[in-house]
Amino acid sequence: SNHATTNHGDGTVESPLPPQPSQTGIDVRKALEILSARTPHEHEHHGESKGTNGETPECCHEGRDLPEDVKKMGQTIDLMQPSTSSSTTATTKTKQALAEAEQRRKIQAEQNKAELYSSLKTVTNTSDLIRMVLRAQEDRVQTYRRYDSALQSVLETGNLTAYPPACASATASFSVLSETIKAVREELVARRSGSGGSNSENVQQYVEWIQDLQSLEREKLQWTAALHLEKIRARNQQEELRHVSKNKQDDAAEDSSGEDRVLGLLKEGIANLEHKIEKCVGDINLVLDDLRCALMEEMEEDEA
């Protein structure tokens, strides 16, 4: 299981990572690889250079049962790691409880997945399947808003308490939505194989658009997670500079100048990540425009 993001005095943020990150939720390992292997003093916003002194944070995601209202699928992440001060007996019991909860989650997830795939077989019109993708995408937008709002709260207050649960909730939602869209895509693949002529060609195009959408969303999510970490680091650096300024002595001028350069590099990294996210959003919108046009055409055929 993960523990909460830790704010260190040197301006870095530790956020433990999963050994096998989710393919459909927030992959913080990917986010850190974007910022990877460098200390703040050797900040490279393209993530191409390797730092020489920094250590890569570690983390892990443990799934747990979701509430019934989270679209009946997906997983959440427990970001709070059991205290290392616990007794051996307590630690063993905790591990056993986590293992049992994980097993129950896996069983429930498989059941929910089977129900979802089965329910799609009852959807008669292709237009309804496309509509499901577009609605899931709307839910993604709302999830991003909640996720970004949690970051904004951290930046304004410096309180990280609510951020790990917000990451868990976002991961759960993104996983659910991605799995739903994946199921729709696979249903369309099955229908394409069973049809012929122009309809088969149309369905093939829908499948490709949905695959493009999923790929772009994965990319956007990793850039966004990296941006969150970088903004938190920048805030930490600003606080450090304020502290240095308040307690500044004559012989501290050189150190303060170095810290200021670090903040400048962090801000450059933030601008670079924001540009990448903006480009991703533009590409996503182009795919959504294609899917909306496809929906209109399919609806016209349904009425014919």
Salt bridges, closest charged atoms under 4 A:
GLU14 OE2 - HIS3 NE2 3.57
GLU14 OE1 - HIS8 NE2 3.14
ASP65 OD2 - ARG104 NE 3.91
GLU102 OE2 - ARG105 NH2 3.12
GLU115 OE1 - LYS72 NZ 3.24
ASP128 OD1 - ARG131 NH1 2.66
ASP139 OD2 - LYS71 NZ 2.73
ASP148 OD1 - HIS228 NE2 2.85
GLU187 OE1 - LYS121 NZ 3.09
GLU187 OE2 - ARG191 NE 2.83
GLU230 OE2 - ARG38 NH2 3.16
GLU230 OE2 - HIS43 NE2 2.90
GLU230 OE1 - ARG233 NH1 3.40
GLU239 OE2 - ARG235 NH2 4.00
GLU239 OE2 - ARG242 NH1 2.48
GLU274 OE2 - LYS231 NZ 3.49
ASP283 OD2 - LYS279 NZ 3.19
ASP289 OD1 - ARG292 NH1 2.98
